Amino acid sequence: MSKKLPPTTHNLRSCNLQAGFAALLAVIIIGAAALIIALNSSLLGVGELDLGYTSQKGSEAFSVADGCAEELMRRIRINNSYQLNAASTTFDLFNDTTASCEFRITDMDGVNTRRFIVRGTRGIYNKLIRINATLAGAQLNEITITRWEEVPR
């Protein structure tokens, strides 16, 4: 019969070092994966913030263009030849230095059909609207919009 010898201290240390190394390696791999996930999440969040900001400013520019078109309709009701076939004209809509409006009105048929091209600008963002309208009534002050569209870039 053979007797089992107790494990030596040297064998135990070697086993503990291997287990410790494996645990350390697992912690490093899991930590790196968590860091990559956190970094991607934060970059995604920054991208979403930028997209939201751009969308908001684009909406503001669209509101400026829409308000400008309404103001043009009001001015046409008062004077049906207002800025007709003139070069591009600008005005500030809201007494705001960051919001402006540029427009051009052309006569489409020589009588009572007008085309409005309106660019609303808010800071560096702008939107373009094209409107076709027919003037009617004794004073040509009744406006019927036949086409209204945002012009894509």
N, C-alpha and C positions, 0 to 999 in steps of 0.2 A: 503494500500500500504506500501510495506516495502522499506526502503531505503537501498541502497548498501553502505557498509562501505568501505572506501578506504583501500587498502592493507596496512598491517602493515609492518614496517621496518623489523621485525623479519622474516616474510614470504618471503620477497624479498631476504634477505641475504641467507636464506636456498636454495632458487631456484638458485641463482647465484653460491653458493658453489657446488651444484650438477652439474650444467652445466660446471663449471671450472674443477671439478674432472673428468668428462667424457672427456673433451677436453684434459686434461693432460694425461689421460690413453690412448687416441687415439694417441697422439704424441709419447708416450713411445713405444707403439706397432709398429707404423710405423717406428720409429727410429731403433728399434731392428731388424725388418725385413730388413731394408736397410743395417744395419751393417752386418747381416748374408749374404746377397747377395754380398756385397762388399768383405767380407772375402773369400767367395767361389770363387769369380772371381779372387782375387789375388792368392789364392792357385792353381787355375787352370792355371794361368799365369806362376807360378813358375814351375809347372809340365811340361808345354809345353817348357819352357826354358831348363829344364833338359833333356827332350826328344830330343830336337834339338841339344843340346851339345853332347849327347851320339851318335846320328845319325851322326853328323859331324866327331867325332873321329873314329867311325866305318868305315866311308867312307875313312878317311885318312889311316887307317890300311889296308883296302882293296886296296887302291892305292899302298901302300908299297908292299903288296903281289903280286899285278899285275906287278909292276915294277921289283920285284925280279924274277918273272917267266920269264919275257922278258930277263933279264940279264942272267938267266940260259940258255935260248935258244941260246943266243949269245955265251956263253961259250961252249955249246955243239957243235955248228957249228964249233968252232975252234978246239975243242978236244972232239971227240964223246965218250970218256970214262971218261970225267971229273966227278970226285967224284962218280963214278958209284959204287953202293952197299956199299958206305961208311956210317959210322955213321952219324947222323944228324949234319949238318954243318951250321954255321952262318956267315953272313957278314953284314956290315953296307952299306946301299944302297946310302944314300944321304949325307954322312959325317955329319950325324945328330945323336946325342947321344940318342934321343928319338925315333928314327925309326931304326928297325933292321929286319933282315930277317933270317929265319931258314928254311932249306930245306933238303930233302932227295931224292935221285934219285935211283930207282931200275930198274933192267932189268926184263922185264915181260916174254920174250920168249927165252932169251939166244942169240938173234941175233940183232934185230934192233927195238924193241919196249921198250920204257922207260915209267916209271911212275914217275912223279914229285909230291911231296907233299911239299907245300910251305906255311909257316906261316909268315905273315907280322905283325909286332908289332909296334904300335905307342903309347908310354906311357904304360898304363895298358890295352889298347884295342888291340885285335888281330883278324885276319881273316885267315882262312885256305882255300887253293885252292888245288884241285887235278887235275892233267893234265896227260892224256895218249897221247903219241906221237910216231910216227913211223919215223925212220931215213931211208933215202934213198940216192941214188947217189953213185958215185964211192968212195968218202971219207966218206960216211954216214954223210954228213953235210947238207942235205936237210931235214928239219923237217916238218912233217905234223901232226897237232894236230887232234887227233881223238876224244878226249873227254876233256872238260874243265868245271869244276864245282866248285862252292863254297861249301865247306863242312859245313853243319849246325852244330851247337853245340848241 
